[in-house]
């Protein structure tokens, strides 16, 4: 289990080092007399887990014929950078133009789940149960 914690610490340190402000505010882009600066949202997620074992168990009882032992660990991470706006610098001043949030098909589907469950419950006469 100690190895998992060390690994998660190492990954966290690497992410903290690499998640600098240039990932949130992009490099300026010169377009004639106008400068455009992309503004992004950075999302980082991490998880990890581990386990150990000894004897081979089945439903809380020691099973016959198994040797046992074991160790396991796993970690995962995800980083996503999404443009949310652009800052436009010109002789007229500064304007921030938002970029609409385009949802993925999975995100759109997940928004529909509560409505689908409610319709299912109504259709099968189980509204208000569990």
VEXVEX-624574 format. One record per atom (N, C-alpha, C): residue number from 1; residue in one letter; atom name; x, z, y. Coordinates in Angstrom, 1 decimal. Example, Ala and Ser with C-alpha at 12.3 -4.5 7.8 and 13.67 -1.06 7.14 Angstrom:
k: 1 r: a a: N u: 13.2 w: 7.8 v: -5.7
k: 1 r: a a: CA u: 12.3 w: 7.8 v: -4.5
k: 1 r: a a: C u: 13.2 w: 7.8 v: -3.3
k: 2 r: s a: N u: 12.8 w: 7.1 v: -2.2
k: 2 r: s a: CA u: 13.7 w: 7.1 v: -1.1
k: 2 r: s a: C u: 12.9 w: 7.9 v: 0.0
//
This chain:
k: 1 r: x a: N u: 0.8 w: 0.0 v: -1.2
k: 1 r: x a: CA u: 0.0 w: 0.0 v: 0.0
k: 1 r: x a: C u: 0.9 w: 0.0 v: 1.3
k: 2 r: x a: N u: 2.0 w: 0.6 v: 1.2
k: 2 r: x a: CA u: 2.9 w: 0.7 v: 2.3
k: 2 r: x a: C u: 3.4 w: -0.7 v: 2.7
k: 3 r: x a: N u: 3.5 w: -1.6 v: 1.7
k: 3 r: x a: CA u: 4.0 w: -3.0 v: 2.0
k: 3 r: x a: C u: 2.9 w: -3.7 v: 2.8
k: 4 r: x a: N u: 1.6 w: -3.5 v: 2.5
k: 4 r: x a: CA u: 0.5 w: -4.1 v: 3.3
k: 4 r: x a: C u: 0.6 w: -3.6 v: 4.7
k: 5 r: x a: N u: 0.8 w: -2.3 v: 5.0
k: 5 r: x a: CA u: 0.8 w: -1.8 v: 6.3
k: 5 r: x a: C u: 2.0 w: -2.4 v: 7.1
k: 6 r: x a: N u: 3.2 w: -2.5 v: 6.4
k: 6 r: x a: CA u: 4.3 w: -3.1 v: 7.1
k: 6 r: x a: C u: 4.1 w: -4.6 v: 7.4
k: 7 r: x a: N u: 3.4 w: -5.3 v: 6.5
k: 7 r: x a: CA u: 3.2 w: -6.7 v: 6.7
k: 7 r: x a: C u: 2.2 w: -6.9 v: 7.9
k: 8 r: x a: N u: 1.1 w: -6.1 v: 7.9
k: 8 r: x a: CA u: 0.2 w: -6.2 v: 9.0
k: 8 r: x a: C u: 0.8 w: -5.9 v: 10.3
k: 9 r: x a: N u: 1.7 w: -4.9 v: 10.4
k: 9 r: x a: CA u: 2.4 w: -4.5 v: 11.6
k: 9 r: x a: C u: 3.3 w: -5.7 v: 12.0
k: 10 r: x a: N u: 4.0 w: -6.3 v: 11.1
k: 10 r: x a: CA u: 4.8 w: -7.5 v: 11.4
k: 10 r: x a: C u: 4.0 w: -8.6 v: 12.0
k: 11 r: x a: N u: 2.9 w: -8.9 v: 11.4
k: 11 r: x a: CA u: 2.0 w: -10.0 v: 11.8
k: 11 r: x a: C u: 1.5 w: -9.7 v: 13.2
k: 12 r: x a: N u: 1.1 w: -8.4 v: 13.4
k: 12 r: x a: CA u: 0.6 w: -8.0 v: 14.7
k: 12 r: x a: C u: 1.6 w: -8.2 v: 15.8
k: 13 r: x a: N u: 2.9 w: -7.8 v: 15.5
k: 13 r: x a: CA u: 4.0 w: -8.0 v: 16.5
k: 13 r: x a: C u: 4.2 w: -9.4 v: 16.8
k: 14 r: x a: N u: 4.1 w: -10.3 v: 15.8
k: 14 r: x a: CA u: 4.3 w: -11.7 v: 16.0
k: 14 r: x a: C u: 3.2 w: -12.3 v: 16.9
k: 15 r: x a: N u: 2.0 w: -11.9 v: 16.6
k: 15 r: x a: CA u: 0.8 w: -12.4 v: 17.4
k: 15 r: x a: C u: 0.9 w: -11.9 v: 18.8
k: 16 r: x a: N u: 1.3 w: -10.6 v: 19.0
k: 16 r: x a: CA u: 1.5 w: -10.1 v: 20.4
k: 16 r: x a: C u: 2.5 w: -10.9 v: 21.1
k: 17 r: x a: N u: 3.6 w: -11.2 v: 20.5
k: 17 r: x a: CA u: 4.7 w: -12.0 v: 21.1
k: 17 r: x a: C u: 4.2 w: -13.4 v: 21.5
k: 18 r: x a: N u: 3.5 w: -14.0 v: 20.6
k: 18 r: x a: CA u: 3.1 w: -15.4 v: 20.8
k: 18 r: x a: C u: 1.8 w: -15.6 v: 21.7
k: 19 r: x a: N u: 1.0 w: -14.5 v: 21.8
k: 19 r: x a: CA u: -0.2 w: -14.6 v: 22.6
k: 19 r: x a: C u: 0.0 w: -14.3 v: 24.0
k: 20 r: x a: N u: 0.8 w: -15.1 v: 24.6
k: 20 r: x a: CA u: 1.2 w: -14.9 v: 26.0
k: 20 r: x a: C u: 0.2 w: -15.6 v: 27.0
k: 21 r: x a: N u: 0.3 w: -15.4 v: 28.2
k: 21 r: x a: CA u: -0.7 w: -15.9 v: 29.2
k: 21 r: x a: C u: -0.7 w: -17.4 v: 29.2
k: 22 r: x a: N u: 0.3 w: -18.1 v: 28.8
k: 22 r: x a: CA u: 0.2 w: -19.6 v: 28.8
k: 22 r: x a: C u: -0.8 w: -20.1 v: 27.8
k: 23 r: x a: N u: -1.2 w: -19.3 v: 26.9
k: 23 r: x a: CA u: -2.3 w: -19.7 v: 26.0
k: 23 r: x a: C u: -3.7 w: -19.5 v: 26.6
k: 24 r: x a: N u: -3.8 w: -18.7 v: 27.6
k: 24 r: x a: CA u: -5.0 w: -18.5 v: 28.3
k: 24 r: x a: C u: -5.2 w: -19.4 v: 29.5
k: 25 r: x a: N u: -4.1 w: -19.5 v: 30.3
k: 25 r: x a: CA u: -4.1 w: -20.4 v: 31.4
k: 25 r: x a: C u: -3.1 w: -21.5 v: 31.1
k: 26 r: x a: N u: -3.6 w: -22.7 v: 30.9
k: 26 r: x a: CA u: -2.7 w: -23.8 v: 30.6
k: 26 r: x a: C u: -1.8 w: -24.3 v: 31.7
k: 27 r: x a: N u: -1.0 w: -25.2 v: 31.3
k: 27 r: x a: CA u: 0.0 w: -25.8 v: 32.3
k: 27 r: x a: C u: -0.8 w: -26.7 v: 33.3
k: 28 r: x a: N u: -0.5 w: -26.6 v: 34.6
k: 28 r: x a: CA u: -1.2 w: -27.4 v: 35.6
k: 28 r: x a: C u: -0.9 w: -28.9 v: 35.3
k: 29 r: x a: N u: -2.0 w: -29.7 v: 35.6
k: 29 r: x a: CA u: -1.9 w: -31.1 v: 35.4
k: 29 r: x a: C u: -2.1 w: -31.7 v: 36.8
k: 30 r: x a: N u: -1.2 w: -32.5 v: 37.3
k: 30 r: x a: CA u: -1.3 w: -33.1 v: 38.6
k: 30 r: x a: C u: -2.0 w: -34.5 v: 38.5
k: 31 r: x a: N u: -3.1 w: -34.7 v: 39.2
k: 31 r: x a: CA u: -3.8 w: -35.9 v: 39.2
k: 31 r: x a: C u: -3.9 w: -36.4 v: 40.6
k: 32 r: x a: N u: -2.9 w: -37.1 v: 41.1
k: 32 r: x a: CA u: -2.9 w: -37.5 v: 42.5
k: 32 r: x a: C u: -2.7 w: -36.3 v: 43.4
k: 33 r: x a: N u: -3.7 w: -36.1 v: 44.3
k: 33 r: x a: CA u: -3.7 w: -35.0 v: 45.3
k: 33 r: x a: C u: -4.4 w: -33.7 v: 44.7
k: 34 r: x a: N u: -4.8 w: -33.8 v: 43.5
k: 34 r: x a: CA u: -5.6 w: -32.7 v: 42.8
k: 34 r: x a: C u: -4.8 w: -32.1 v: 41.7
k: 35 r: x a: N u: -4.8 w: -30.8 v: 41.6
k: 35 r: x a: CA u: -4.2 w: -30.2 v: 40.4
k: 35 r: x a: C u: -5.3 w: -29.5 v: 39.6
k: 36 r: x a: N u: -5.2 w: -29.8 v: 38.3
k: 36 r: x a: CA u: -6.2 w: -29.2 v: 37.4
k: 36 r: x a: C u: -5.5 w: -28.2 v: 36.4
k: 37 r: x a: N u: -6.1 w: -27.0 v: 36.3
k: 37 r: x a: CA u: -5.5 w: -26.0 v: 35.4
k: 37 r: x a: C u: -6.6 w: -25.6 v: 34.4
k: 38 r: x a: N u: -6.3 w: -25.9 v: 33.1
k: 38 r: x a: CA u: -7.2 w: -25.5 v: 32.0
k: 38 r: x a: C u: -7.2 w: -24.0 v: 31.9
k: 39 r: x a: N u: -8.4 w: -23.4 v: 31.7
k: 39 r: x a: CA u: -8.6 w: -22.0 v: 31.4
k: 39 r: x a: C u: -9.3 w: -21.9 v: 30.0
k: 40 r: x a: N u: -8.6 w: -21.1 v: 29.2
k: 40 r: x a: CA u: -9.0 w: -21.0 v: 27.8
k: 40 r: x a: C u: -9.3 w: -19.6 v: 27.4
k: 41 r: x a: N u: -10.1 w: -19.5 v: 26.3
k: 41 r: x a: CA u: -10.4 w: -18.2 v: 25.7
k: 41 r: x a: C u: -9.6 w: -18.1 v: 24.4
k: 42 r: x a: N u: -8.9 w: -17.0 v: 24.2
k: 42 r: x a: CA u: -8.1 w: -16.8 v: 23.0
k: 42 r: x a: C u: -8.8 w: -15.7 v: 22.2
k: 43 r: x a: N u: -9.0 w: -16.0 v: 21.0
k: 43 r: x a: CA u: -9.6 w: -15.0 v: 20.0
k: 43 r: x a: C u: -8.7 w: -14.9 v: 18.8
k: 44 r: x a: N u: -8.3 w: -13.7 v: 18.5
k: 44 r: x a: CA u: -7.5 w: -13.4 v: 17.3
k: 44 r: x a: C u: -8.1 w: -12.4 v: 16.4
k: 45 r: x a: N u: -8.2 w: -12.7 v: 15.1
k: 45 r: x a: CA u: -8.7 w: -11.8 v: 14.2
k: 45 r: x a: C u: -7.7 w: -11.6 v: 13.0
k: 46 r: x a: N u: -7.7 w: -10.4 v: 12.5
k: 46 r: x a: CA u: -6.8 w: -10.1 v: 11.4
k: 46 r: x a: C u: -7.5 w: -9.1 v: 10.4
k: 47 r: x a: N u: -7.0 w: -9.2 v: 9.2
k: 47 r: x a: CA u: -7.5 w: -8.2 v: 8.2
k: 47 r: x a: C u: -6.5 w: -8.1 v: 7.1
k: 48 r: x a: N u: -6.6 w: -7.0 v: 6.4
k: 48 r: x a: CA u: -5.7 w: -6.9 v: 5.2
k: 48 r: x a: C u: -6.2 w: -5.8 v: 4.3
k: 49 r: x a: N u: -5.7 w: -5.8 v: 3.1
k: 49 r: x a: CA u: -6.1 w: -4.8 v: 2.2
k: 49 r: x a: C u: -5.2 w: -4.7 v: 1.0
k: 50 r: x a: N u: -5.3 w: -3.7 v: 0.2
k: 50 r: x a: CA u: -4.4 w: -3.6 v: -0.9
k: 50 r: x a: C u: -5.0 w: -2.6 v: -1.9
k: 51 r: x a: N u: -4.4 w: -2.6 v: -3.1
k: 51 r: x a: CA u: -4.8 w: -1.7 v: -4.1
k: 51 r: x a: C u: -3.7 w: -1.4 v: -5.1
k: 52 r: x a: N u: -4.0 w: -0.4 v: -5.9
k: 52 r: x a: CA u: -3.1 w: 0.0 v: -7.0
k: 52 r: x a: C u: -3.9 w: 0.3 v: -8.2
k: 53 r: x a: N u: -3.3 w: 0.4 v: -9.3
k: 53 r: x a: CA u: -4.0 w: 0.7 v: -10.5
k: 53 r: x a: C u: -3.2 w: 1.6 v: -11.5
k: 54 r: x a: N u: -3.7 w: 1.9 v: -12.6
k: 54 r: x a: CA u: -2.9 w: 2.5 v: -13.7
k: 54 r: x a: C u: -3.5 w: 2.0 v: -15.0
k: 55 r: x a: N u: -4.4 w: 2.8 v: -15.6
k: 55 r: x a: CA u: -5.0 w: 2.4 v: -16.8
k: 55 r: x a: C u: -6.1 w: 1.3 v: -16.6
k: 56 r: x a: N u: -6.4 w: 0.6 v: -17.6
k: 56 r: x a: CA u: -7.5 w: -0.4 v: -17.5
k: 56 r: x a: C u: -8.8 w: 0.3 v: -17.6
k: 57 r: x a: N u: -9.7 w: 0.2 v: -16.6
k: 57 r: x a: CA u: -11.0 w: 0.8 v: -16.6
k: 57 r: x a: C u: -12.1 w: -0.2 v: -16.6
k: 58 r: x a: N u: -13.2 w: 0.2 v: -17.2
k: 58 r: x a: CA u: -14.4 w: -0.6 v: -17.2
k: 58 r: x a: C u: -15.6 w: 0.3 v: -16.9
k: 59 r: x a: N u: -16.2 w: 0.2 v: -15.8
k: 59 r: x a: CA u: -17.3 w: 1.0 v: -15.3
k: 59 r: x a: C u: -17.0 w: 2.5 v: -15.4
k: 60 r: x a: N u: -15.8 w: 2.9 v: -14.9
k: 60 r: x a: CA u: -15.5 w: 4.3 v: -14.8
k: 60 r: x a: C u: -14.9 w: 4.9 v: -16.1
k: 61 r: x a: N u: -14.9 w: 4.1 v: -17.2
k: 61 r: x a: CA u: -14.4 w: 4.7 v: -18.5
k: 61 r: x a: C u: -13.2 w: 3.9 v: -18.9
k: 62 r: x a: N u: -12.2 w: 4.5 v: -19.5
k: 62 r: x a: CA u: -11.0 w: 3.8 v: -20.0
k: 62 r: x a: C u: -11.4 w: 2.9 v: -21.1
k: 63 r: x a: N u: -11.1 w: 1.6 v: -21.0
k: 63 r: x a: CA u: -11.5 w: 0.7 v: -22.1
k: 63 r: x a: C u: -10.4 w: 0.6 v: -23.1
k: 64 r: x a: N u: -10.7 w: 0.2 v: -24.3
k: 64 r: x a: CA u: -9.8 w: 0.1 v: -25.4
k: 64 r: x a: C u: -9.1 w: -1.2 v: -25.4
k: 65 r: x a: N u: -7.8 w: -1.3 v: -25.8
k: 65 r: x a: CA u: -7.1 w: -2.5 v: -25.9
k: 65 r: x a: C u: -6.5 w: -3.0 v: -24.6
k: 66 r: x a: N u: -6.7 w: -2.4 v: -23.5
k: 66 r: x a: CA u: -6.0 w: -2.9 v: -22.3
k: 66 r: x a: C u: -4.8 w: -2.0 v: -21.9
k: 67 r: x a: N u: -3.9 w: -2.6 v: -21.3
k: 67 r: x a: CA u: -2.7 w: -1.9 v: -21.0
k: 67 r: x a: C u: -2.8 w: -1.3 v: -19.6
k: 68 r: x a: N u: -3.3 w: -2.0 v: -18.6
k: 68 r: x a: CA u: -3.4 w: -1.4 v: -17.3
k: 68 r: x a: C u: -2.2 w: -1.7 v: -16.4
k: 69 r: x a: N u: -2.0 w: -1.0 v: -15.4
k: 69 r: x a: CA u: -1.0 w: -1.1 v: -14.3
k: 69 r: x a: C u: -1.6 w: -2.0 v: -13.2
k: 70 r: x a: N u: -0.9 w: -2.4 v: -12.3
k: 70 r: x a: CA u: -1.3 w: -3.3 v: -11.3
k: 70 r: x a: C u: -1.0 w: -2.9 v: -9.9
k: 71 r: x a: N u: -0.9 w: -3.9 v: -9.0
k: 71 r: x a: CA u: -0.8 w: -3.8 v: -7.6
k: 71 r: x a: C u: -1.3 w: -5.1 v: -7.0
k: 72 r: x a: N u: -1.9 w: -5.0 v: -5.8
k: 72 r: x a: CA u: -2.4 w: -6.2 v: -5.2
k: 72 r: x a: C u: -2.4 w: -5.9 v: -3.7
k: 73 r: x a: N u: -2.2 w: -7.0 v: -3.0
k: 73 r: x a: CA u: -2.4 w: -6.9 v: -1.5
k: 73 r: x a: C u: -2.7 w: -8.3 v: -1.0
k: 74 r: x a: N u: -3.3 w: -8.3 v: 0.1
k: 74 r: x a: CA u: -3.6 w: -9.5 v: 0.8
k: 74 r: x a: C u: -3.9 w: -9.3 v: 2.3
k: 75 r: x a: N u: -3.6 w: -10.3 v: 3.0
k: 75 r: x a: CA u: -3.8 w: -10.3 v: 4.5
k: 75 r: x a: C u: -4.3 w: -11.7 v: 4.9
k: 76 r: x a: N u: -4.9 w: -11.7 v: 6.0
k: 76 r: x a: CA u: -5.4 w: -13.0 v: 6.6
k: 76 r: x a: C u: -5.5 w: -12.8 v: 8.1
k: 77 r: x a: N u: -5.4 w: -14.0 v: 8.7
k: 77 r: x a: CA u: -5.5 w: -14.0 v: 10.2
k: 77 r: x a: C u: -6.1 w: -15.3 v: 10.7
k: 78 r: x a: N u: -6.6 w: -15.3 v: 11.9
k: 78 r: x a: CA u: -7.1 w: -16.5 v: 12.5
k: 78 r: x a: C u: -6.9 w: -16.4 v: 14.0
k: 79 r: x a: N u: -6.6 w: -17.5 v: 14.6
k: 79 r: x a: CA u: -6.5 w: -17.5 v: 16.0
k: 79 r: x a: C u: -7.2 w: -18.8 v: 16.5
k: 80 r: x a: N u: -8.0 w: -18.7 v: 17.6
k: 80 r: x a: CA u: -8.7 w: -19.8 v: 18.1
k: 80 r: x a: C u: -8.6 w: -19.8 v: 19.6
k: 81 r: x a: N u: -8.2 w: -21.0 v: 20.1
k: 81 r: x a: CA u: -8.2 w: -21.2 v: 21.6
k: 81 r: x a: C u: -9.2 w: -22.2 v: 21.9
k: 82 r: x a: N u: -10.1 w: -21.9 v: 22.8
k: 82 r: x a: CA u: -11.2 w: -22.8 v: 23.2
k: 82 r: x a: C u: -11.2 w: -22.9 v: 24.8
k: 83 r: x a: N u: -11.2 w: -24.1 v: 25.3
k: 83 r: x a: CA u: -11.3 w: -24.3 v: 26.7
k: 83 r: x a: C u: -12.7 w: -23.8 v: 27.2
k: 84 r: x a: N u: -12.7 w: -23.0 v: 28.3
k: 84 r: x a: CA u: -13.9 w: -22.5 v: 28.8
k: 84 r: x a: C u: -14.2 w: -23.1 v: 30.2
k: 85 r: x a: N u: -13.1 w: -23.5 v: 30.9
k: 85 r: x a: CA u: -13.3 w: -24.0 v: 32.3
k: 85 r: x a: C u: -12.0 w: -24.7 v: 32.7
k: 86 r: x a: N u: -12.1 w: -25.4 v: 33.9
k: 86 r: x a: CA u: -10.9 w: -25.9 v: 34.5
k: 86 r: x a: C u: -11.0 w: -25.5 v: 36.0
k: 87 r: x a: N u: -9.8 w: -25.1 v: 36.5
k: 87 r: x a: CA u: -9.7 w: -24.8 v: 37.9
k: 87 r: x a: C u: -9.2 w: -26.0 v: 38.6
k: 88 r: x a: N u: -9.9 w: -26.5 v: 39.6
k: 88 r: x a: CA u: -9.5 w: -27.7 v: 40.3
k: 88 r: x a: C u: -9.0 w: -27.3 v: 41.7
k: 89 r: x a: N u: -7.7 w: -27.6 v: 42.0
k: 89 r: x a: CA u: -7.1 w: -27.3 v: 43.3
k: 89 r: x a: C u: -7.0 w: -28.6 v: 44.1
k: 90 r: x a: N u: -7.6 w: -28.6 v: 45.3
k: 90 r: x a: CA u: -7.5 w: -29.8 v: 46.1
k: 90 r: x a: C u: -7.4 w: -29.4 v: 47.6
k: 91 r: x a: N u: -7.3 w: -30.4 v: 48.5
k: 91 r: x a: CA u: -7.2 w: -30.1 v: 49.9
k: 91 r: x a: C u: -8.5 w: -29.4 v: 50.4
k: 92 r: x a: N u: -9.6 w: -29.6 v: 49.7
k: 92 r: x a: CA u: -10.9 w: -29.0 v: 50.0
k: 92 r: x a: C u: -11.0 w: -27.6 v: 49.6
k: 93 r: x a: N u: -10.1 w: -27.1 v: 48.7
k: 93 r: x a: CA u: -10.2 w: -25.7 v: 48.2
k: 93 r: x a: C u: -10.1 w: -25.7 v: 46.7
k: 94 r: x a: N u: -10.6 w: -24.6 v: 46.2
k: 94 r: x a: CA u: -10.5 w: -24.4 v: 44.7
k: 94 r: x a: C u: -11.9 w: -24.4 v: 44.1
k: 95 r: x a: N u: -12.1 w: -25.1 v: 43.0
k: 95 r: x a: CA u: -13.4 w: -25.1 v: 42.4
k: 95 r: x a: C u: -13.2 w: -24.8 v: 40.9
k: 96 r: x a: N u: -14.0 w: -23.9 v: 40.3
k: 96 r: x a: CA u: -13.9 w: -23.7 v: 38.9
k: 96 r: x a: C u: -15.1 w: -24.4 v: 38.2
k: 97 r: x a: N u: -14.8 w: -25.3 v: 37.3
k: 97 r: x a: CA u: -15.8 w: -26.0 v: 36.6
k: 97 r: x a: C u: -15.9 w: -25.6 v: 35.2
k: 98 r: x a: N u: -17.0 w: -24.9 v: 34.8
k: 98 r: x a: CA u: -17.2 w: -24.5 v: 33.4
k: 98 r: x a: C u: -17.3 w: -25.6 v: 32.4
k: 99 r: x a: N u: -16.8 w: -25.4 v: 31.2
k: 99 r: x a: CA u: -16.9 w: -26.4 v: 30.1
k: 99 r: x a: C u: -18.0 w: -25.8 v: 29.2
k: 100 r: x a: N u: -19.1 w: -26.5 v: 29.0
k: 100 r: x a: CA u: -20.1 w: -26.0 v: 28.1
k: 100 r: x a: C u: -19.6 w: -25.6 v: 26.7
k: 101 r: x a: N u: -20.2 w: -24.6 v: 26.2
k: 101 r: x a: CA u: -19.8 w: -24.1 v: 24.8
k: 101 r: x a: C u: -20.5 w: -24.9 v: 23.8
k: 102 r: x a: N u: -19.8 w: -25.7 v: 23.1
k: 102 r: x a: CA u: -20.3 w: -26.5 v: 22.0
k: 102 r: x a: C u: -20.2 w: -25.8 v: 20.7
k: 103 r: x a: N u: -21.4 w: -25.5 v: 20.1
k: 103 r: x a: CA u: -21.4 w: -24.7 v: 18.9
k: 103 r: x a: C u: -21.2 w: -25.6 v: 17.7
k: 104 r: x a: N u: -20.6 w: -25.0 v: 16.7
k: 104 r: x a: CA u: -20.4 w: -25.7 v: 15.4
k: 104 r: x a: C u: -21.7 w: -25.7 v: 14.6
k: 105 r: x a: N u: -21.8 w: -26.6 v: 13.6
k: 105 r: x a: CA u: -23.1 w: -26.6 v: 12.8
k: 105 r: x a: C u: -23.3 w: -25.2 v: 12.2
k: 106 r: x a: N u: -22.2 w: -24.6 v: 11.7
k: 106 r: x a: CA u: -22.4 w: -23.3 v: 11.1
k: 106 r: x a: C u: -22.9 w: -22.2 v: 12.1
k: 107 r: x a: N u: -22.4 w: -22.3 v: 13.3
k: 107 r: x a: CA u: -22.8 w: -21.3 v: 14.3
k: 107 r: x a: C u: -24.3 w: -21.6 v: 14.6
k: 108 r: x a: N u: -24.7 w: -22.8 v: 14.7
k: 108 r: x a: CA u: -26.1 w: -23.2 v: 15.0
k: 108 r: x a: C u: -27.0 w: -22.7 v: 13.9
k: 109 r: x a: N u: -26.5 w: -22.9 v: 12.6
k: 109 r: x a: CA u: -27.3 w: -22.4 v: 11.5
k: 109 r: x a: C u: -27.5 w: -20.9 v: 11.4
k: 110 r: x a: N u: -26.4 w: -20.2 v: 11.8
k: 110 r: x a: CA u: -26.4 w: -18.7 v: 11.7
k: 110 r: x a: C u: -27.4 w: -18.2 v: 12.8
k: 111 r: x a: N u: -27.6 w: -18.9 v: 13.9
k: 111 r: x a: CA u: -28.5 w: -18.4 v: 14.9
k: 111 r: x a: C u: -30.0 w: -18.6 v: 14.4
k: 112 r: x a: N u: -30.2 w: -19.5 v: 13.4
k: 112 r: x a: CA u: -31.5 w: -19.7 v: 12.9
k: 112 r: x a: C u: -31.9 w: -18.8 v: 11.7
k: 113 r: x a: N u: -30.9 w: -18.1 v: 11.2
k: 113 r: x a: CA u: -31.2 w: -17.2 v: 10.0
k: 113 r: x a: C u: -32.3 w: -16.2 v: 10.2
k: 114 r: x a: N u: -32.3 w: -15.4 v: 11.3
k: 114 r: x a: CA u: -33.4 w: -14.5 v: 11.5
k: 114 r: x a: C u: -34.8 w: -15.1 v: 11.5
k: 115 r: x a: N u: -34.9 w: -16.2 v: 12.1
k: 115 r: x a: CA u: -36.2 w: -17.0 v: 12.2
k: 115 r: x a: C u: -36.6 w: -17.5 v: 10.8
k: 116 r: x a: N u: -35.6 w: -18.0 v: 10.0
k: 116 r: x a: CA u: -35.8 w: -18.5 v: 8.7
k: 116 r: x a: C u: -36.3 w: -17.3 v: 7.7
k: 117 r: x a: N u: -35.6 w: -16.1 v: 7.9
k: 117 r: x a: CA u: -36.0 w: -15.0 v: 7.0
k: 117 r: x a: C u: -37.4 w: -14.6 v: 7.4
k: 118 r: x a: N u: -37.8 w: -14.5 v: 8.6
k: 118 r: x a: CA u: -39.1 w: -14.1 v: 9.1
k: 118 r: x a: C u: -40.2 w: -15.1 v: 8.5
k: 119 r: x a: N u: -39.9 w: -16.4 v: 8.6
k: 119 r: x a: CA u: -40.8 w: -17.4 v: 8.1
k: 119 r: x a: C u: -41.0 w: -17.3 v: 6.6
k: 120 r: x a: N u: -39.9 w: -17.0 v: 5.9
k: 120 r: x a: CA u: -39.9 w: -16.8 v: 4.4
k: 120 r: x a: C u: -40.8 w: -15.6 v: 4.1
k: 121 r: x a: N u: -40.6 w: -14.5 v: 4.8
k: 121 r: x a: CA u: -41.4 w: -13.3 v: 4.6
k: 121 r: x a: C u: -42.9 w: -13.5 v: 4.8
k: 122 r: x a: N u: -43.2 w: -14.3 v: 5.9
k: 122 r: x a: CA u: -44.6 w: -14.6 v: 6.2
k: 122 r: x a: C u: -45.2 w: -15.4 v: 5.1
k: 123 r: x a: N u: -44.4 w: -16.4 v: 4.6
k: 123 r: x a: CA u: -45.0 w: -17.4 v: 3.6
k: 123 r: x a: C u: -45.2 w: -16.7 v: 2.3
k: 124 r: x a: N u: -44.4 w: -15.7 v: 2.0
k: 124 r: x a: CA u: -44.5 w: -15.0 v: 0.7
k: 124 r: x a: C u: -45.1 w: -13.6 v: 0.7
k: 125 r: x a: N u: -45.8 w: -13.3 v: 1.9
k: 125 r: x a: CA u: -46.5 w: -12.1 v: 2.0
k: 125 r: x a: C u: -45.7 w: -10.8 v: 1.9
k: 126 r: x a: N u: -44.5 w: -10.9 v: 2.3
k: 126 r: x a: CA u: -43.6 w: -9.7 v: 2.3
k: 126 r: x a: C u: -43.2 w: -9.2 v: 3.7
k: 127 r: x a: N u: -44.0 w: -9.6 v: 4.7
k: 127 r: x a: CA u: -43.6 w: -9.2 v: 6.1
k: 127 r: x a: C u: -43.6 w: -7.7 v: 6.2
k: 128 r: x a: N u: -42.6 w: -7.1 v: 6.8
k: 128 r: x a: CA u: -42.5 w: -5.7 v: 7.0
k: 128 r: x a: C u: -42.0 w: -4.9 v: 5.9
k: 129 r: x a: N u: -41.6 w: -5.6 v: 4.8
k: 129 r: x a: CA u: -41.0 w: -4.9 v: 3.6
k: 129 r: x a: C u: -39.5 w: -5.0 v: 3.7
k: 130 r: x a: N u: -38.8 w: -3.9 v: 3.3
k: 130 r: x a: CA u: -37.4 w: -3.8 v: 3.1
k: 130 r: x a: C u: -36.6 w: -4.7 v: 3.9
//
